[in-house]
Amino acid sequence: MKLNEKSFEISIAIDDKCALNGYLTVFGFSALIYNHITQNLILFDTGSNGDILVHNLSKFNVEIKEIKKVIISHDHFDHTGGLSVILKSNPDIDVFIPHNDLMRLKRVFPEAKMHGVDERTMIEENVFSSGQLGSHFSEQCLFLKTLDGGILLIVGCTHPGLENFILKGREIGKIKAIIGGFHGFNKYSYLEGIDFIGACHCTAHASSIQKRFPDQFKRICVGSSFSF
């Protein structure tokens, strides 16, 4: 691997905290992932508003028809609200959702290419679903494996506990970064040794996390892009 060779670029398409000039905020979360290894675009979650999602994607010079796969972390409107617009523009796109949500979303989108995920699953080269976690509520995250073997976690709201996703990720490599919503997570010791902490969206204790990890904590805004 060349020292300057990149594995992934992660761009924030939807969040509700802040936005760079020209981008729009709305409640929810969505991240656009470019896999340099496969040269594919993946969309993780779709926020709550499809029109705003399309606007922000266009600011990244990305058209929906260019996106190969959509990963839905969990079946809440602030993560699935833009899915109808995505499917209208790209009806052949592959959508990966927690298995327990498959029947409901298939009823809503009967023509869509929906794939229910139960256990840890390879979505494409160096991209893995965690599999669905949670005993009463199902959620998945993405593990992106960089060329040097590090793991990037892309998370939605981590309702089953961020620590459980971290433990799953550690099974396949050292965690270098986490981006997404941490919900009520406060077991801060699990974040030790992680270089990039991108807590946004529904994170309840962002200020405490920033205070404890001032060098690792990163400001996440719509329009931001990060290369790993």
C-alpha positions, 0 to 999 in steps of 0.5 A: 500500500502506498503511504498516500493511498486512500480507502474511503471518503465519507461525506455528510449528506444529512445532519441536524447540527450544522452545515457548510455554505450552500448545504441544508440541514434537516433532522436525521442522518445520512452519509455518502461513502466512496469506496476507493477500492471498488470505486463505488458510491454507497449511501448510509441512511437517507435522513428525513427529507428526500428533497434536501438529501438530493440537494446536498448530494448534488452539492457533492456532484453526485446523482442518485443513479450513480449510487450502487447501494443504500444501507439503512441502519434502522427503521426510523423516519429520520433515517428512512425518510429520503428512501422513497426519493432514492428509489424513485430515481434509481429503482434498481438500487440494492437496499440493505436493512436489518432483517427484522425490518424487512417485511414492513419496508417491503410492504411500503416499497414492494418493487424495491430490491431489499435485502434483510441482514441478520448476521455480519455480512459483506456488502462489497469488498472491504465493506461489512454490515455489523448484522442486526443488534438489539433484542427489542429494536434492530439496528445495524452499522457499517464496518469499513476496512481500510487498506491498512486493516483499520476499521471505520464505524458508520453508525445511525443512532446506536440504540442497542448501545455504541459499545456493542457495535464497537465490540463487534468491530474489534472482531475484525480490526482496530477501530480508527474512526466512528461517525454518526449518532451515539444516542445516550452513550456514556461508556467513554472508556470504549472510545479510548484509542480511537483517533477520529470521534465524529459524534453527531445527530442524536448524540446526547453527551457530545460536550462530555465526549469532546471534553474527555477526548479533545484531540480526537473529537471532530466537528461534523457538519453537512458538507464535510468530507473525510478521507481515510 
